[in-house]
Amino acid sequence: MDLTKHRSEFLAIGWHRVKIKSVRDISSPKNEGYEYRYEDASGREGKDAFWLSDAALWVLANFCECLGMTTKEMEDFKKDMPIGRKAWARIEKNSKYHETAEWAPDSEQAPTHGGSKTEEKTRAFETTTSTDGTGPVDDDDPDIPF
């Protein structure tokens, strides 16, 4: 039995410098989007999906920024514009599959901090609990009593 034909061609957990190689249209009952496939220098692959709803376009915009797209390019965005561009992708394992967790701009060394996707989502929902345990506190406005 030749096992060399059965090696994983997908990216392992961690940061990987990748190049976007293709895009395809995807859809769900309520949304349309794009799925970008990418690969590292060894040919191992990954993919990430971006939905085109108003509430989710910021994720695609952050991805494009990490790919080095200019403001002018983003103002006239076309789905094939990311192809051929490079960035860092952080892969993590969800309950079942390896998936793209974050993106960071291309550089010679792997990022040591969060990139765009997960960090932004987390920051949007951060709260601080009050010292008496009665609920969240907004540190920016001391006049809010909770």
C-alpha positions as CSV (number, residue, x, y, z in Angstrom):
1,M,0.0,0.0,0.0
2,D,1.4,3.4,-1.0
3,L,0.5,5.9,1.7
4,T,2.3,8.8,0.0
5,K,-0.8,9.5,-2.1
6,H,-2.9,9.9,1.0
7,R,-1.0,12.7,2.9
8,S,-3.0,15.6,4.0
9,E,-2.8,18.5,1.6
10,F,-4.4,20.9,4.0
11,L,-2.7,23.4,6.3
12,A,-1.9,22.5,9.9
13,I,-2.9,24.6,12.9
14,G,-0.9,27.8,13.2
15,W,0.2,30.8,11.0
16,H,1.0,30.2,7.3
17,R,2.2,32.5,4.6
18,V,-0.2,31.9,1.8
19,K,-1.1,33.1,-1.7
20,I,-4.7,33.4,-2.9
21,K,-5.2,31.1,-5.9
22,S,-8.9,31.0,-6.8
23,V,-12.4,32.3,-6.0
24,R,-15.8,30.8,-6.4
25,D,-19.3,32.0,-5.8
26,I,-21.2,30.5,-2.9
27,S,-24.7,30.9,-1.6
28,S,-27.0,30.1,1.3
29,P,-30.8,30.5,1.4
30,K,-30.3,34.1,2.6
31,N,-26.9,35.3,1.3
32,E,-24.4,35.1,-1.5
33,G,-20.7,35.2,-1.0
34,Y,-17.2,34.2,-2.2
35,E,-15.0,31.4,-1.2
36,Y,-11.3,32.0,-1.6
37,R,-8.9,29.1,-1.8
38,Y,-5.2,29.7,-1.0
39,E,-2.0,27.7,-0.7
40,D,1.3,27.9,1.1
41,A,4.7,27.5,-0.6
42,S,4.5,23.7,-0.2
43,G,1.1,23.5,-2.0
44,R,-0.9,22.8,1.1
45,E,-4.4,24.4,0.8
46,G,-7.0,26.2,2.8
47,K,-10.1,28.2,2.1
48,D,-12.2,31.0,3.6
49,A,-15.7,32.2,2.9
50,F,-17.0,35.8,2.9
51,W,-20.6,36.7,2.9
52,L,-21.9,39.7,1.0
53,S,-24.5,40.9,3.4
54,D,-24.3,44.5,4.7
55,A,-23.6,43.1,8.2
56,A,-20.7,40.9,7.1
57,L,-18.9,43.0,4.4
58,W,-16.5,44.4,7.0
59,V,-14.9,40.9,7.2
60,L,-14.2,40.9,3.5
61,A,-12.9,44.5,3.7
62,N,-10.4,43.5,6.5
63,F,-9.3,40.5,4.4
64,C,-8.6,42.8,1.4
65,E,-6.7,45.2,3.6
66,C,-4.5,42.3,4.8
67,L,-3.8,41.5,1.2
68,G,-2.5,45.0,0.7
69,M,-5.4,46.3,-1.4
70,T,-5.5,50.1,-1.6
71,T,-8.5,52.2,-0.8
72,K,-9.0,52.9,-4.5
73,E,-9.0,49.2,-5.3
74,M,-11.5,48.5,-2.5
75,E,-13.8,51.3,-3.8
76,D,-14.1,49.3,-7.1
77,F,-13.8,45.8,-5.7
78,K,-14.2,42.8,-8.0
79,K,-14.1,39.3,-6.7
80,D,-11.0,38.2,-8.6
81,M,-8.9,41.1,-7.3
82,P,-7.4,39.1,-4.3
83,I,-6.1,36.3,-6.6
84,G,-2.3,36.2,-6.6
85,R,-1.9,38.3,-3.5
86,K,-0.2,37.1,-0.3
87,A,-1.0,37.3,3.4
88,W,-0.7,35.3,6.6
89,A,-3.6,33.0,7.5
90,R,-3.9,31.5,11.0
91,I,-5.5,28.1,11.0
92,E,-7.3,26.7,14.0
93,K,-9.4,23.6,14.6
94,N,-13.1,24.1,15.3
95,S,-15.1,21.2,16.6
96,K,-14.6,19.2,13.4
97,Y,-12.4,20.9,10.8
98,H,-9.4,23.1,10.4
99,E,-10.5,26.6,9.4
100,T,-9.2,30.1,8.8
101,A,-9.4,32.0,12.1
102,E,-7.5,35.2,11.2
103,W,-5.7,37.1,8.5
104,A,-2.6,39.3,8.8
105,P,-0.7,41.4,6.3
106,D,2.1,39.8,4.4
107,S,5.6,40.2,6.0
108,E,8.8,38.2,6.2
109,Q,7.9,36.8,9.7
110,A,4.8,35.2,11.0
111,P,2.6,37.5,13.2
112,T,2.8,37.2,16.9
113,H,-0.6,38.8,17.6
114,G,-4.1,38.5,16.2
115,G,-5.0,39.4,12.7
116,S,-8.2,40.8,11.4
117,K,-11.1,38.4,11.5
118,T,-11.4,36.8,14.9
119,E,-9.8,39.7,16.8
120,E,-12.4,42.2,15.4
121,K,-15.3,39.9,16.2
122,T,-14.1,39.4,19.8
123,R,-13.4,43.1,20.3
124,A,-17.0,43.9,19.2
125,F,-18.5,41.9,22.0
126,E,-16.1,42.6,24.9
127,T,-17.6,43.7,28.2
128,T,-16.2,44.3,31.6
129,T,-18.2,42.9,34.6
130,S,-18.7,45.3,37.6
131,T,-16.9,44.5,40.8
132,D,-20.2,43.8,42.6
133,G,-21.2,41.3,39.9
134,T,-24.4,43.1,38.9
135,G,-23.6,43.3,35.2
136,P,-21.4,44.8,32.5
137,V,-19.7,48.2,32.8
138,D,-18.8,50.6,30.0
139,D,-15.3,51.8,31.0
140,D,-15.6,54.7,28.6
141,D,-18.6,56.3,30.4
142,P,-18.4,56.4,34.2
143,D,-22.0,57.9,34.4
144,I,-23.6,54.6,33.3
145,P,-24.6,52.9,36.6
146,F,-24.4,49.3,35.4
